[in-house]
Amino acid sequence: MMQTKVITIDGPGASGKGTVASRVADALGWDYLDSGALYRLTALYARRQGAEWEDEAAVARLAADLPAAFSDGRVWLAGEEVSDEIRTEAVGMGASAVARFPAVRAALLQRQRDFLTGKGLVADGRDMGSVVFPDAVLKVFLTADARVRAERRAKQLGLPPHGVAFDRILADIEARDEADRRRSAAPLKQAEDALLLDTSDMGVDEAVKKVLDWYEKK
């Protein structure tokens, strides 16, 4: 199989894959695709359009014509910046809910592949290496312990790593992990040819260096 100039970084929510992927893309001068943002945007758009997340046909129709745009690290939906809104835990759970539907994934599949140009692409998500870019030159499965991921998310939100709010974040992460693993369409799993990168005891700089080292050895 001819390999594509793509590095895929898959993994569970709050594992740091987005930060690592964007930094790797910057280091290589490649484009970056945050595929999770497309599913989060789809969930948010469905809610705003009055469609239930459980209505596969309705959500798929909206996904096919998703009025999304990405510019300078910001995310737009129908002309409104929603960069922060799509990162809430509630929208994250909605993303997991709609992502399990084959029709929704099919609607977004070609849109994701269209991000690839001759420049090269670093794509992060949950099925980038297994489904969207199966011929990627390098596939990474990036993960971390659920509690570590909850602590990182709490820090992003300015919350302490304990208490009721933290317990809710941890529960949401664990629930989303389970939903992502159990869905029938493209469940979250490490591709057979993906390299495992556990960042539980690793900083961002170290993780980025590891991915770049793996790529240079290809």
Disulfide bonds with the S-S distance in Angstrom:
none
